Amino acid sequence: MSDDIWNDYHEHCRKIRNGKEKDRLVYATNRITELGYACKWVEQSKCLQFEFKGSLVRFFPYTGWFSGKTVKDGRGLNNLLKQVNDETNN
C-alpha cells in the first residue's frame, strides 16, 4: 500500500472519530447536566469532567471510559449515569 493511500485512510479515520466524539460529547454533557451536575470539557486530556461527592469524575466520550474517586471505574455512559443517579437518590 502506498504512503498516500495509507495517509488518506488515517485522515478518514480521524474525521470519523472526531465526528463521533463531538456527538458523544454533546449527548454526555446533556445527560450529566440533566442530573444537576456542571460539566466542563478538558481539551488536553479529551475528557469531560464534573464534580461528584467532592471529587472529580472524568468521562472520555470516544472510548466511553470513566473514572474517579467516588465512582467505580468502568465503561459506558449509561453505567456512569446509573452510579451517579443511584448515589444521588440514596
N, C-alpha and C positions, 0 to 999 in steps of 0.2 A: 504494500500500500504506500502510495507516495505521501510525502510530508504535507502537501496541500490538502489532500483528501482527509488525512488524519486531523489536521488543524481545523478544517471545516466541520468535521464530526464533533470535535471537542467544543467548538464555538456553539454549535447547535445544541449540544447537551447543556451548556452553561445557560443559554437562553431559556430552555425548558425549565431548568432548575430555578432560575430567578423568577419566572412567572409563577411557578407553583409556590415558591417561598412567599411571594407577596400575597397571594390568595390565602395561604395558610396563616400568615401573619395577621391579616385583617380579620379573618374568622376567629382566630385565637384571642386577639385583643377584644373583640366584641363579646365573646363568651365569658372571658375573665372579668371584664368590666360590668357585665350583667350581674355578676355575683357581688359587686361592690368594691372591687379592688382596682386601684390605679396601676396601669402598666406603662412601661417605657421600653423602647427598642434600644438595644446596645449594639451599635454597628460593629464595633471592634470584635466582639465575640459572636455576632449574628444571633443574638438571643433576645427574648422578651423577658423582662424582669418585673416582679411585683413582690410586695412585702406581705407575708402571711404569718401570723402569730409571732411577729417581731423579727423574722428572718427573711432574707431574700430567697425567692424561688426563681429558678431560671428554666425557661422553656425554649427549646430550639425547634422552630416551626418546620424546617425541612425534614429533619430526622424524627421529630416527634418526641425526642428525649427530654426529660425534665429531671431536675434535682434540686435539693435544698435541705436545709437542716430540719425543717418542720414538715416535710413530706417524705414518703418512701419513694426513692428514685425509681423511675420507670419510663415507659414509652407510651405515648398516645395522649392526645389532649383530653379525650373523654375520661381516661384513668386519672389524670391530674384533676380535672374538674370534679370528679366523684370524691376524691380525697378531700379537696378543699370544701366542697359542699357538705360532706359528712361531718367534718370537723366544725364547720360554721354552725351547723344545726344542732350540735351537741352542747 
